[in-house]
């Protein structure tokens, strides 16, 4: 055998077995299908975990509307609503804007519809609202106190509304540590008690 024939033999590529190739193809297809299914399942799971529960999201938004209506009542009347009926009546029959006394026109009443579901929760006692609350002009200060909360928040946790109008969910332990907003009557009683008054009464 000369060198030329030897080179031709070496250059001839090995032929693959058709039976082997045919058996590999279904295996690769199955592997790709399994990988694709895993990717799809992971994507669906992540999408579900990102989306909040619709009921929880709805309650949060409805509580914020209650807070807006409560603050609008306080802004126009310079006092908090005494009860739910007074707040609803105010929103259904808003007072006219005050007379203009400067170049800047006075703000009119912002009508906020109190969701029927919130009204029902309040009337059934499922949502506790602090009526006639003492509110300050500081949103940061008001945010330190609760204005409304779900009835079972002390045991099971639940959604709350701060006196600043911020709604969020609290665990039971966190709820117990969050103070309630003071009512106007209690605030006036505290202001009437001056340091030394008790000593003065005793001396008399």
C-alpha angles and dihedrals in degrees: 000000000000125000093258094058090046092055092050090053092051093047094055106102118228113259117235123229111254091212091057093050092049091053093049095052098065090046092055091047092052091049092052092048092051092048091049092050091050091051092049093049092050091049093051092048093050091048092053093049091052094054114080120223109278093225092053093047091048094050091050092053093046092051089053090054089053089052092050092050091047092052093045089055090049092048095053100035097033089229137072123262114269094215145349095271092055091051093049091047090051092053093045093046107029117188119247116264115269120264116277111252099167141031091273110075116232120256117262123223115281106224111222119182112222105223114248090231090059091048090052093048091051094048092047092048093244091119120044116209125189103226124198089024123179107241126186128210090250116090090194091056093045090051090066091071137058120242099179137006142171113271097242096044092113092060107023103019121236148167120316138186121218123217087254091061098255116141124200142136123271132193117234095256092047091049092054090054094049111090122226120240115263119249120235093248093054091045091054091048090054092049091052092056105083125188111270095020093115092049090049093053091049092051091052 
